[in-house]
Amino acid sequence: MSVAENDSLRDWRKSSRSYGAAACIEVAGSSCEHIKVRDSKNLQGPVLQFSQVGWTSFLRHVRSGKYTQN
């Protein structure tokens, strides 16, 4: 995704669990029904893009502890 396309996204929201922490992410929905995720400390950096189904699956795995750090 180009920086111009990244900057054109509106309504980025920071994770409610990120405030005051060093690991911050922002999430935005786009007009094409995809969810985009970026590092709030690197706004010009890469953006991950999920389909609605992929995002739901990812959140389910996060909540289950599948991606817990050791």
Backbone as numpy.savetxt, mean C-alpha at the origin, in Angstrom:
# Nx Ny Nz CAx CAy CAz Cx Cy Cz
5.53 1.40 -12.76 4.68 2.57 -12.76 5.58 3.80 -12.76
5.28 4.75 -13.59 6.08 5.96 -13.68 5.78 6.87 -12.49
6.71 7.77 -12.21 6.51 8.74 -11.14 5.30 9.61 -11.43
5.11 10.01 -12.69 3.95 10.83 -13.05 2.65 10.10 -12.74
2.58 8.82 -13.07 1.37 8.05 -12.78 1.20 7.90 -11.28
2.29 7.68 -10.56 2.27 7.56 -9.12 1.73 8.85 -8.49
2.21 10.00 -8.97 1.79 11.29 -8.42 0.34 11.62 -8.76
-0.21 11.01 -9.79 -1.57 11.34 -10.19 -2.62 10.65 -9.32
-2.20 9.68 -8.53 -3.15 8.99 -7.65 -3.58 9.94 -6.54
-4.86 9.87 -6.20 -5.40 10.73 -5.15 -5.76 9.88 -3.94
-5.91 10.58 -2.83 -6.42 9.96 -1.62 -5.54 8.87 -1.04
-4.24 9.09 -1.03 -3.36 8.17 -0.33 -3.69 8.25 1.15
-3.79 7.10 1.80 -4.08 7.04 3.22 -2.96 6.28 3.92
-2.47 6.85 5.01 -1.44 6.18 5.79 -2.10 5.14 6.68
-1.46 4.01 6.84 -1.96 2.97 7.72 -2.15 3.51 9.13
-3.26 3.20 9.75 -3.52 3.67 11.12 -2.52 3.08 12.11
-1.88 2.00 11.74 -0.88 1.38 12.61 0.52 1.92 12.34
0.66 2.83 11.42 1.98 3.36 11.06 2.35 4.63 11.83
1.40 5.34 12.37 1.70 6.60 13.02 2.67 6.40 14.18
3.74 7.19 14.16 4.75 7.13 15.20 5.74 5.99 15.03
5.58 5.20 14.01 6.48 4.06 13.78 7.36 4.35 12.56
8.47 3.65 12.47 9.38 3.85 11.35 8.89 3.15 10.08
8.08 2.11 10.21 7.61 1.34 9.06 6.24 1.85 8.63
6.22 2.83 7.75 4.96 3.46 7.34 4.63 3.11 5.90
3.37 2.79 5.67 2.90 2.58 4.31 1.69 3.45 4.07
1.43 3.73 2.80 0.23 4.44 2.38 -0.48 3.59 1.35
-1.80 3.68 1.34 -2.63 2.88 0.44 -3.56 3.81 -0.31
-3.79 3.51 -1.59 -4.73 4.29 -2.40 -5.46 3.35 -3.35
-6.70 3.68 -3.61 -7.47 2.98 -4.63 -7.44 3.83 -5.89
-7.47 3.19 -7.03 -7.47 3.94 -8.28 -8.79 3.72 -9.01
-8.99 4.45 -10.07 -10.23 4.35 -10.83 -10.38 2.99 -11.51
-9.30 2.24 -11.65 -9.39 0.94 -12.32 -9.54 -0.21 -11.32
-9.98 0.10 -10.10 -10.28 -0.91 -9.08 -9.06 -1.69 -8.61
-7.92 -1.07 -8.62 -6.73 -1.68 -8.07 -6.33 -0.93 -6.81
-5.68 -1.62 -5.91 -5.18 -1.03 -4.67 -3.68 -0.84 -4.85
-3.21 0.34 -4.52 -1.78 0.65 -4.64 -1.22 0.92 -3.26
0.03 0.47 -3.03 0.69 0.60 -1.74 2.08 1.17 -1.98
2.46 2.15 -1.14 3.80 2.73 -1.26 4.37 3.00 0.13
5.67 3.20 0.17 6.38 3.57 1.40 6.21 5.07 1.60
5.65 5.48 2.73 5.39 6.90 2.96 6.67 7.72 3.11
7.79 7.05 3.35 9.07 7.76 3.46 9.77 7.91 2.11
9.22 7.28 1.07 9.83 7.30 -0.26 8.72 7.45 -1.30
8.12 8.62 -1.36 6.96 8.84 -2.21 7.27 8.70 -3.69
8.51 8.85 -4.10 8.88 8.69 -5.50 9.35 7.28 -5.81
9.33 6.41 -4.81 9.80 5.03 -4.98 8.75 4.14 -5.63
9.02 2.85 -5.61 8.11 1.90 -6.26 6.75 1.83 -5.58
5.76 1.43 -6.34 4.39 1.26 -5.85 3.96 -0.17 -6.17
3.49 -0.87 -5.16 2.92 -2.20 -5.37 1.47 -2.04 -5.80
1.00 -2.88 -6.70 -0.38 -2.82 -7.15 -1.03 -4.18 -6.97
-2.20 -4.18 -6.34 -2.95 -5.41 -6.08 -4.31 -5.31 -6.75
-4.83 -6.43 -7.25 -6.24 -6.49 -7.64 -7.04 -6.52 -6.33
-8.35 -6.32 -6.43 -9.19 -6.40 -5.22 -9.06 -7.78 -4.57
-9.07 -8.83 -5.38 -8.95 -10.20 -4.86 -7.58 -10.41 -4.22
-6.54 -9.94 -4.89 -5.19 -10.07 -4.36 -5.00 -9.32 -3.05
-5.57 -8.11 -2.96 -5.47 -7.30 -1.74 -6.18 -7.99 -0.58
-7.37 -8.51 -0.84 -8.12 -9.21 0.20 -7.35 -10.43 0.70
-6.76 -11.17 -0.23 -5.96 -12.34 0.13 -4.73 -11.92 0.94
-4.04 -10.88 0.50 -2.87 -10.38 1.22 -3.24 -9.99 2.65
-4.32 -9.23 2.83 -4.73 -8.82 4.17 -5.08 -10.03 5.05
-5.74 -11.02 4.46 -6.09 -12.23 5.22 -4.81 -12.91 5.73
-3.78 -13.00 4.88 -2.52 -13.62 5.29 -1.80 -12.79 6.35
-1.82 -11.48 6.21 -1.19 -10.61 7.22 -1.87 -10.82 8.57
-3.19 -10.80 8.58 -3.94 -10.95 9.82 -3.72 -12.33 10.45
-3.47 -13.33 9.65 -3.26 -14.68 10.18 -1.85 -14.87 10.74
-0.96 -13.90 10.48 0.41 -13.99 10.98 1.38 -14.65 10.00
0.94 -14.90 8.78 1.79 -15.58 7.80 3.08 -14.82 7.53
3.06 -13.51 7.60 4.23 -12.69 7.27 4.90 -12.11 8.51
4.71 -12.71 9.67 5.31 -12.22 10.90 6.83 -12.35 10.84
7.51 -11.29 11.28 8.97 -11.33 11.31 9.43 -12.18 12.48
10.54 -12.87 12.29 11.12 -13.69 13.36 12.11 -12.90 14.15
